[in-house]
Amino acid sequence: MTRIKFVLVFSLAAFFSSAGLMAQVIDGVAPRDGFYDRVWIDEKRPIQLPYVRQADILWEKRVWQVIDLREKINHPLYFPTTTIDDRQSLMQVLIGSINEGAIRAYEDDEFTMPMTPEEIRTNFARQEVRRFTRPEPPYEEYDSLIVIPLSTEDVTKYRVKEDWFFDSKRSVLDVRIIGICPVRERIDPQTGESLGDQPLFWVYFPEARNVLVNATVFNRRNDAQRMSFDDLFMRRMFNSYVYKESNVYDRQINEYIEYTLDQLLEAERIKTDIRNFELDVWEY
């Protein structure tokens, strides 16, 4: 009997000892989200674009386009709405970089009037009417106008200013993105009705590339290949439509065409004219 007790005590001691060793091993190694160690280069530099001389520009057209984040192909620019691992939305990256001083924000698309982070927060805080109940009898309801800080989730579109040109030295039709502008929907605080789009600020894209090249975006084609926002814009992995082209009156399309369908047809015509220019240069 004494021998049986000794064996039982020894077995229990050995069990708890091994369990303690396992706990130490588990506590000493952090869980890995995956089956291999992902190693990324944190400080990448944007790929330098080919140098272009003014004398080599045979033709040039400036256009302004809209990237609608409600389109499925543009979702990587909007999501995630909250930070996931090392991924953020484009608006989160821009706001964070502006607050840190890595990117400058401007009021206009000519980049002549800088904006401070405080001006952005103050100018674009949203007002909303909400109904509350008084905590004391007779518990009456009342409406109050409250101020809601600017949220990155409010941005539903981006405006892009870019120059299309034909380089006679390289014999190619090329494009350069000049600036990007986050846009949100303006809401009437009293009625809740939409008052149209409200541009927030412009960012000079060549300057922003230094930040965007190190900001990870979701790669819908391959999880093993890391992609940055700079890659997304350089490869033009987004869908957009033209809302303005350079013209003598400096008008947007909706200022001289009334109906939405006709505006889209006009935008597509402008895109087609740009693409066809390269074809018209050559004779087959």
ZAMARGU-4260 file (C-alpha; in steps of 0.2 Angstrom, whole numbers, plus 5000, padded with zeros to 4 digits):
<rodrens>
0) 5000/5000/5000 | 5014/5012/5005 | 5022/5008/4988 | 5007/5012/4978 | 5005/5029/4987
5) 5023/5033/4983 | 5021/5029/4965 | 5005/5039/4965 | 5014/5054/4973 | 5029/5053/4961
10) 5017/5052/4946 | 5008/5068/4951 | 5024/5077/4955 | 5031/5072/4938 | 5015/5078/4929
15) 5014/5095/4937 | 5033/5097/4934 | 5031/5094/4916 | 5016/5105/4915 | 5026/5119/4923
20) 5040/5116/4910 | 5027/5117/4896 | 5019/5133/4903 | 5037/5141/4904 | 5040/5136/4886
25) 5023/5143/4880 | 5025/5159/4890 | 5042/5162/4883 | 5037/5161/4865 | 5024/5173/4858
30) 5011/5166/4846 | 5015/5169/4828 | 5001/5174/4816 | 5006/5162/4802 | 5018/5148/4798
35) 5033/5158/4794 | 5042/5174/4800 | 5037/5189/4789 | 5052/5201/4787 | 5049/5217/4778
40) 5060/5232/4774 | 5053/5246/4784 | 5062/5260/4776 | 5059/5259/4757 | 5062/5273/4745
45) 5050/5277/4731 | 5055/5271/4713 | 5062/5286/4704 | 5052/5290/4689 | 5061/5293/4672
50) 5067/5311/4670 | 5057/5321/4657 | 5063/5337/4648 | 5052/5350/4643 | 5058/5349/4625
55) 5053/5331/4624 | 5035/5334/4629 | 5025/5333/4612 | 5008/5334/4620 | 5001/5337/4638
60) 4983/5336/4646 | 4979/5340/4664 | 4964/5331/4671 | 4956/5329/4688 | 4948/5313/4693
65) 4937/5305/4707 | 4941/5289/4715 | 4924/5283/4723 | 4928/5272/4738 | 4911/5264/4737
70) 4917/5254/4722 | 4924/5237/4726 | 4940/5239/4717 | 4944/5254/4728 | 4940/5246/4744
75) 4959/5244/4749 | 4960/5263/4750 | 4945/5264/4763 | 4948/5248/4773 | 4953/5244/4787
80) 4943/5257/4796 | 4953/5253/4812 | 4972/5248/4812 | 4975/5230/4809 | 4993/5224/4812
85) 5003/5236/4801 | 4989/5241/4789 | 4979/5257/4789 | 4967/5266/4778 | 4974/5279/4766
90) 4966/5293/4776 | 4973/5286/4792 | 4990/5287/4784 | 4988/5304/4778 | 4981/5311/4794
95) 4995/5303/4804 | 5009/5309/4793 | 5001/5327/4793 | 5001/5327/4812 | 5019/5321/4813
100) 5025/5334/4800 | 5030/5321/4787 | 5017/5328/4774 | 5011/5345/4772 | 4992/5349/4768
105) 4986/5363/4757 | 4969/5372/4755 | 4970/5372/4735 | 4976/5360/4722 | 4990/5373/4717
110) 4998/5370/4734 | 5000/5388/4738 | 4991/5389/4755 | 4997/5377/4768 | 4986/5371/4782
115) 4990/5366/4800 | 4984/5350/4808 | 4974/5361/4820 | 4966/5370/4805 | 4960/5353/4798
120) 4953/5348/4814 | 4944/5364/4817 | 4938/5367/4800 | 4931/5350/4796 | 4923/5345/4813
125) 4905/5340/4809 | 4890/5347/4817 | 4875/5336/4821 | 4858/5339/4830 | 4855/5325/4843
130) 4840/5323/4854 | 4843/5321/4873 | 4831/5318/4888 | 4833/5329/4904 | 4838/5318/4919
135) 4825/5326/4930 | 4806/5327/4930 | 4797/5330/4919 | 4810/5321/4908 | 4808/5332/4893
140) 4817/5329/4877 | 4827/5343/4869 | 4838/5345/4854 | 4856/5350/4855 | 4869/5354/4842
145) 4885/5344/4845 | 4902/5345/4837 | 4909/5328/4830 | 4928/5328/4826 | 4934/5323/4809
150) 4933/5304/4807 | 4943/5295/4794 | 4928/5284/4790 | 4919/5300/4784 | 4930/5300/4768
155) 4921/5292/4754 | 4930/5299/4739 | 4947/5305/4733 | 4951/5318/4720 | 4966/5316/4710
160) 4975/5329/4700 | 4986/5322/4686 | 4995/5326/4670 | 4995/5315/4655 | 5009/5318/4642
165) 5017/5311/4627 | 5036/5309/4629 | 5044/5310/4612 | 5061/5304/4618 | 5054/5288/4625
170) 5039/5287/4613 | 5027/5283/4626 | 5011/5291/4634 | 5014/5293/4652 | 5005/5301/4667
175) 5011/5309/4683 | 5000/5311/4698 | 5002/5329/4705 | 4990/5329/4720 | 4977/5319/4730
180) 4962/5326/4740 | 4951/5317/4752 | 4933/5321/4750 | 4918/5318/4762 | 4899/5321/4760
185) 4893/5337/4768 | 4878/5334/4778 | 4865/5348/4784 | 4865/5347/4803 | 4847/5351/4804
190) 4839/5340/4791 | 4852/5327/4789 | 4851/5330/4770 | 4867/5328/4759 | 4874/5345/4753
195) 4886/5338/4741 | 4905/5334/4742 | 4917/5343/4753 | 4935/5343/4749 | 4946/5342/4765
200) 4964/5346/4759 | 4976/5343/4746 | 4992/5333/4747 | 5007/5335/4735 | 5009/5318/4729
205) 5028/5318/4725 | 5031/5323/4743 | 5018/5310/4750 | 5026/5296/4740 | 5040/5295/4754
210) 5027/5290/4766 | 5015/5280/4756 | 5029/5269/4750 | 5031/5262/4768 | 5012/5261/4771
215) 5005/5243/4768 | 4989/5241/4758 | 4979/5225/4756 | 4985/5215/4741 | 4970/5206/4734
220) 4980/5195/4723 | 4994/5188/4734 | 4995/5189/4753 | 5014/5184/4752 | 5018/5199/4742
225) 5018/5215/4752 | 5011/5231/4742 | 5011/5249/4747 | 5000/5263/4743 | 5013/5270/4732
230) 5013/5254/4722 | 4994/5255/4721 | 4995/5272/4713 | 5010/5269/4702 | 5002/5253/4695
235) 4985/5262/4694 | 4976/5248/4703 | 4960/5259/4706 | 4945/5265/4696 | 4941/5283/4693
240) 4931/5295/4682 | 4936/5312/4676 | 4926/5327/4683 | 4937/5341/4675 | 4949/5344/4662
245) 4960/5359/4658 | 4949/5372/4649 | 4948/5390/4645 | 4934/5393/4657 | 4941/5382/4671
250) 4924/5373/4673 | 4920/5356/4679 | 4910/5344/4669 | 4894/5346/4679 | 4895/5365/4676
255) 4892/5363/4658 | 4882/5347/4657 | 4867/5345/4667 | 4862/5326/4668 | 4873/5313/4677
260) 4873/5300/4663 | 4879/5313/4650 | 4892/5319/4663 | 4899/5301/4664 | 4899/5300/4645
265) 4909/5316/4644 | 4921/5309/4656 | 4923/5293/4646 | 4926/5304/4630 | 4940/5313/4638
270) 4948/5297/4644 | 4946/5290/4626 | 4954/5305/4618 | 4969/5304/4629 | 4971/5285/4625
275) 4969/5288/4607 | 4982/5302/4606 | 4996/5289/4607 | 4988/5278/4593 | 4986/5294/4582
280) 5005/5297/4583 | 5009/5281/4574 | 5005/5276/4556 | 5003/5258/4553
</rodrens>
